[in-house]
Amino acid sequence: MLTRRIAPHIQLATGQSMPQIQLGLYMMSGREAAASVRWALAAGYRAFDCAQMYHNEREAGQAIRDFLANPAENTDGLTRDDIHYTTKLASCSADYHAVRRSIKQSVAVCGLGHVDLMLLHSPYGGREARLTSWRALEDAVEAGEVRMAGVSNFGSRHIDELMASNPKVHPVVNQIEVHPFNTQVHIRKTCASHGIAIEAYAPLARAMRMKHPKIVALAKQYACSPAQLFVRWSLQHDMITLPKSSKKDRLIENANVNGFEISDVDMATMDGLDEGLVTDWDPTDAP
């Protein structure tokens, strides 16, 4: 079992913070998401990454509420404020009021009172849709429905476009696919120049490279699993990381990475594995 809090909080440009290891709920049924959230909370996870497109916002929120309300499970006396919940707007729209309604629906469906972080899930839709959706998200922050705002799958051009619009609310993160086989250096540098943190989804490369000889050798060297090696790599690059698993033992193992540190030499070796591997979709070059 993990320590009661599995990861430090990472400080954001706004002065806010969030846990550096979070459980991704992508491609989980409602039932799987509910079970995974309860297991993860018991194991020390305090942050969960959801989305409208995942169709499990209701179940994830209910699982969080049920855990908090059950003293037999919630032995640390956690409250809602101890939990970080992220969701994402499924699609950008030039219809401001439609976006506001969609945000309000996500807040209501999860039943958590507010959403800690809401992201624009992708840059699809064009410039007007992106900037209008961002304005709606800013207004949701000002209304207290959402605490922080960010983006996902934004390329460098989309980031520069957003920042050039002089946003009222600073985007705290850009959630993109990042792992040693797709290091996204250019986007990471652009985000760093604007004070935007990187959230790494698919940090395990969806298990597509677990048997790569260098990964196997380094995992043996550090007496860890390949998955733990991937997670540790993303943490040492100061990313927020979202390992996903619907298996209880695996989600505990994925976050149990405090017992070792990858050397600078081995970090460079892992960085050198970059092959631009895209494991799902890549909207970062959307018009």
C-alpha positions as CSV (number, residue, x, y, z in Angstrom):
1,M,0.0,0.0,0.0
2,L,1.1,3.5,-0.7
3,T,1.7,6.3,1.7
4,R,-1.5,8.3,2.4
5,R,-0.6,10.9,-0.2
6,I,1.2,9.5,-3.1
7,A,2.6,12.6,-4.7
8,P,3.5,16.2,-4.0
9,H,1.5,19.1,-5.3
10,I,2.9,21.0,-8.2
11,Q,2.7,24.8,-8.1
12,L,1.0,26.5,-11.0
13,A,1.5,30.0,-12.5
14,T,-1.7,31.2,-10.9
15,G,-0.4,30.3,-7.4
16,Q,-2.8,27.4,-7.2
17,S,-1.5,23.8,-7.1
18,M,-2.6,20.2,-7.9
19,P,-1.4,16.7,-7.2
20,Q,1.4,15.6,-9.6
21,I,0.1,12.1,-10.0
22,Q,-3.6,11.7,-11.0
23,L,-5.7,8.8,-12.1
24,G,-6.8,9.0,-15.7
25,L,-10.3,7.6,-16.4
26,Y,-10.1,7.4,-20.2
27,M,-11.8,4.5,-21.8
28,M,-13.4,3.2,-18.6
29,S,-17.0,2.3,-18.3
30,G,-19.0,4.0,-15.6
31,R,-18.7,0.9,-13.4
32,E,-14.9,0.6,-14.0
33,A,-14.5,4.3,-13.3
34,A,-16.4,4.1,-10.0
35,A,-14.4,1.1,-8.8
36,S,-11.1,2.6,-9.8
37,V,-11.8,5.9,-8.1
38,R,-12.7,4.2,-4.8
39,W,-9.6,2.0,-5.0
40,A,-7.4,4.9,-5.9
41,L,-8.7,7.1,-3.0
42,A,-8.0,4.3,-0.6
43,A,-4.5,4.0,-2.0
44,G,-3.7,7.7,-1.7
45,Y,-4.6,9.2,-5.0
46,R,-6.3,12.6,-4.6
47,A,-6.8,13.6,-8.2
48,F,-8.9,12.3,-11.1
49,D,-8.9,13.2,-14.8
50,C,-12.3,12.8,-16.5
51,A,-14.0,14.3,-19.6
52,Q,-17.4,14.7,-21.2
53,M,-16.2,12.3,-24.0
54,Y,-15.5,9.6,-21.5
55,H,-19.2,9.3,-20.5
56,N,-18.3,8.6,-16.9
57,E,-18.5,12.0,-15.2
58,R,-21.5,11.0,-13.2
59,E,-20.1,7.7,-11.9
60,A,-16.7,9.3,-11.1
61,G,-18.3,12.1,-9.1
62,Q,-20.6,9.7,-7.3
63,A,-17.7,7.5,-6.3
64,I,-15.8,10.4,-4.9
65,R,-18.9,11.5,-2.9
66,D,-19.6,8.0,-1.6
67,F,-16.0,7.6,-0.5
68,L,-15.9,10.9,1.3
69,A,-19.2,10.1,3.1
70,N,-18.2,6.7,4.3
71,P,-16.0,6.8,7.5
72,A,-15.1,3.2,7.1
73,E,-13.3,4.0,3.8
74,N,-12.4,7.7,4.4
75,T,-10.2,7.0,7.4
76,D,-8.2,10.2,6.9
77,G,-11.3,12.4,7.2
78,L,-10.9,13.8,3.7
79,T,-13.3,16.5,2.5
80,R,-14.2,17.7,-1.0
81,D,-11.4,20.3,-0.9
82,D,-8.8,17.5,-0.6
83,I,-9.9,16.1,-4.0
84,H,-8.9,17.5,-7.4
85,Y,-11.4,16.7,-10.1
86,T,-10.7,17.5,-13.8
87,T,-13.1,17.3,-16.7
88,K,-13.0,18.5,-20.3
89,L,-15.3,20.3,-22.8
90,A,-15.9,17.8,-25.6
91,S,-15.8,20.3,-28.4
92,C,-15.1,24.0,-28.9
93,S,-17.9,26.0,-30.3
94,A,-18.4,29.6,-31.5
95,D,-21.7,29.5,-29.7
96,Y,-20.8,31.1,-26.3
97,H,-24.1,30.1,-24.6
98,A,-23.9,26.5,-25.8
99,V,-20.5,26.2,-24.2
100,R,-21.7,27.8,-20.9
101,R,-24.6,25.3,-20.8
102,S,-22.2,22.4,-21.5
103,I,-19.9,23.5,-18.6
104,K,-22.8,23.9,-16.2
105,Q,-24.0,20.4,-17.2
106,S,-20.6,18.9,-16.4
107,V,-20.6,20.6,-13.0
108,A,-24.1,19.4,-12.2
109,V,-23.5,15.8,-13.4
110,C,-20.5,15.2,-11.3
111,G,-22.3,16.4,-8.2
112,L,-19.2,17.8,-6.6
113,G,-20.3,21.4,-6.3
114,H,-17.5,22.6,-8.6
115,V,-15.0,21.4,-11.0
116,D,-11.4,22.0,-9.9
117,L,-10.0,22.1,-13.5
118,M,-11.8,22.2,-16.8
119,L,-10.0,21.9,-20.1
120,L,-10.8,22.5,-23.7
121,H,-10.4,18.9,-24.9
122,S,-8.9,19.8,-28.3
123,P,-8.2,22.7,-30.6
124,Y,-10.7,21.4,-33.2
125,G,-13.3,23.9,-34.5
126,G,-11.1,26.8,-35.5
127,R,-9.9,30.0,-34.0
128,E,-13.2,31.6,-33.3
129,A,-14.5,28.4,-31.6
130,R,-11.4,28.1,-29.5
131,L,-11.4,31.7,-28.2
132,T,-15.2,31.8,-27.7
133,S,-15.0,28.6,-25.7
134,W,-12.1,30.0,-23.7
135,R,-14.2,33.1,-22.8
136,A,-17.0,30.9,-21.7
137,L,-14.6,28.9,-19.5
138,E,-13.2,32.1,-18.0
139,D,-16.7,33.2,-17.1
140,A,-17.3,29.8,-15.5
141,V,-14.2,30.4,-13.4
142,E,-15.4,33.8,-12.4
143,A,-18.8,32.3,-11.5
144,G,-17.1,29.8,-9.2
145,E,-18.3,26.8,-11.2
146,V,-14.7,26.0,-12.1
147,R,-11.6,26.7,-10.1
148,M,-8.9,26.5,-12.8
149,A,-8.9,26.5,-16.6
150,G,-6.7,24.8,-19.1
151,V,-6.4,23.2,-22.5
152,S,-5.6,19.8,-24.0
153,N,-4.0,18.7,-27.2
154,F,-3.0,22.3,-28.1
155,G,-0.1,22.7,-30.4
156,S,2.4,25.5,-30.0
157,R,0.4,27.7,-32.5
158,H,-2.8,27.2,-30.5
159,I,-1.0,28.1,-27.3
160,D,0.5,31.3,-28.9
161,E,-2.9,32.2,-30.3
162,L,-4.6,31.9,-26.9
163,M,-2.0,33.9,-25.1
164,A,-2.0,36.6,-27.7
165,S,-5.7,37.1,-27.0
166,N,-4.8,38.4,-23.5
167,P,-6.9,35.9,-21.6
168,K,-8.5,37.1,-18.3
169,V,-7.8,33.6,-16.8
170,H,-4.4,32.1,-17.2
171,P,-4.4,28.6,-18.6
172,V,-2.7,26.5,-16.0
173,V,-2.0,23.4,-18.0
174,N,-1.8,21.9,-21.5
175,Q,-2.7,18.2,-21.4
176,I,-0.9,16.3,-24.2
177,E,0.4,12.9,-24.9
178,V,3.9,12.8,-23.5
179,H,6.2,9.8,-22.8
180,P,9.8,8.8,-23.6
181,F,8.7,7.7,-27.1
182,N,6.9,11.0,-27.8
183,T,8.7,13.8,-25.9
184,Q,6.9,16.8,-27.4
185,V,9.8,19.1,-26.8
186,H,8.6,21.9,-29.0
187,I,5.2,22.1,-27.3
188,R,6.7,21.8,-23.9
189,K,9.1,24.7,-24.6
190,T,6.2,26.9,-25.8
191,C,4.1,26.1,-22.8
192,A,7.1,26.8,-20.4
193,S,7.6,30.2,-22.1
194,H,4.0,31.1,-21.1
195,G,4.0,29.6,-17.6
196,I,1.8,26.7,-18.6
197,A,2.4,23.3,-16.9
198,I,2.3,20.1,-18.9
199,E,-0.1,17.3,-18.0
200,A,1.1,14.0,-19.6
201,Y,-1.7,11.7,-20.8
202,A,-0.8,8.2,-22.0
203,P,2.4,8.5,-19.9
204,L,2.8,4.7,-20.2
205,A,2.6,4.9,-24.0
206,R,-0.5,2.6,-23.6
207,A,1.9,-0.3,-22.9
208,M,3.1,-0.2,-26.5
209,R,6.8,0.0,-25.6
210,M,7.0,-1.8,-22.2
211,K,9.2,-4.5,-23.8
212,H,11.7,-2.1,-25.5
213,P,15.2,-3.4,-24.6
214,K,16.3,-0.1,-23.0
215,I,13.1,0.2,-20.9
216,V,13.5,-3.4,-19.8
217,A,17.1,-2.9,-18.9
218,L,16.5,0.4,-17.0
219,A,13.5,-1.1,-15.1
220,K,15.8,-4.0,-14.0
221,Q,18.5,-1.5,-13.0
222,Y,16.1,0.5,-10.8
223,A,14.3,-2.6,-9.5
224,C,11.0,-1.2,-10.7
225,S,8.3,-2.0,-13.3
226,P,8.5,-0.4,-16.8
227,A,5.3,1.5,-15.9
228,Q,6.9,2.9,-12.8
229,L,9.9,3.9,-14.9
230,F,7.7,5.8,-17.3
231,V,5.9,7.6,-14.4
232,R,9.1,8.5,-12.7
233,W,10.5,9.9,-16.0
234,S,7.5,12.3,-16.3
235,L,7.7,13.4,-12.7
236,Q,11.4,14.2,-13.1
237,H,10.5,16.4,-16.1
238,D,8.2,18.3,-13.8
239,M,5.0,17.1,-15.5
240,I,1.7,16.2,-14.0
241,T,1.2,12.6,-15.0
242,L,-2.0,10.6,-15.6
243,P,-1.3,6.9,-15.5
244,K,-4.5,5.0,-16.2
245,S,-5.5,1.6,-15.0
246,S,-8.8,-0.1,-14.0
247,K,-6.9,-2.8,-12.2
248,K,-6.5,-2.3,-8.4
249,D,-2.9,-3.7,-8.1
250,R,-1.7,-1.9,-11.2
251,L,-3.0,1.6,-10.2
252,I,-1.3,1.2,-6.8
253,E,1.9,0.1,-8.5
254,N,1.9,2.9,-11.0
255,A,2.0,5.5,-8.4
256,N,4.5,3.8,-6.1
257,V,7.5,5.6,-7.4
258,N,9.0,7.5,-4.5
259,G,11.7,4.9,-3.8
260,F,14.1,5.7,-6.6
261,E,15.3,8.5,-8.8
262,I,16.5,8.2,-12.4
263,S,20.0,9.5,-13.0
264,D,20.6,12.4,-15.4
265,V,22.4,10.0,-17.7
266,D,19.5,7.6,-17.8
267,M,17.0,10.4,-18.2
268,A,18.9,11.5,-21.3
269,T,18.9,7.9,-22.5
270,M,15.1,7.8,-22.1
271,D,14.7,11.2,-23.8
272,G,16.6,9.8,-26.7
273,L,14.0,7.1,-27.3
274,D,11.7,9.7,-28.9
275,E,10.1,8.4,-32.1
276,G,7.0,10.7,-32.3
277,L,4.9,7.7,-31.2
278,V,1.2,8.7,-31.2
279,T,-0.9,6.1,-29.4
280,D,-4.4,7.5,-30.0
281,W,-5.0,10.9,-31.6
282,D,-3.0,14.0,-32.3
283,P,-5.0,17.2,-32.8
284,T,-2.0,19.4,-32.1
285,D,-1.8,20.5,-35.7
286,A,-5.5,21.2,-36.2
287,P,-6.2,24.4,-38.2
